[in-house]
Amino acid sequence: MLSLSTIVRKNLKGFLFLHDIEPPKIHHLKELMEMCEHINSKFSVLWPQLDILRVYSVLPRYPNELGITNDDMKVALGYAKIVQEFVLKAIDKNQDTETRGRDSHGERSIDKDKQR
């Protein structure tokens, strides 16, 4: 389960990085999520999944101490995928917005009608 929270953490940090925010060197999913939510309020839909994944973010020395079942792992994996897919879509939408109105060299296109 530690790997799943790591995947989610890396996705959230990547989103921050792409918004010119240096991600803090922390492991707290809640803090990272709040930072992402500040940029894009739609991130709030991810809180239920994040709350479950946070439970597994710090494992005891022996994973069996938590009583994690195969079903628990499948649910957590599904939640990690939901978060990752959301972040990737948010990045795509951001890139689409930034590239609209730019020419093939990345320069802002000038609307000739507005120039007159």
Secondary structure, 3 states (H helix, E strand, C coil): CHHHHHHHHHHHHHHHHHCCCCCCCCCCHHHHHHHHHHHCHHHHHHHHHHHHHHHCCCCCCCHHHHCCCHHHHHHHHHHHHHHHHHHHHHHHHHHHHHHCCECCCCCECCCHHHHC
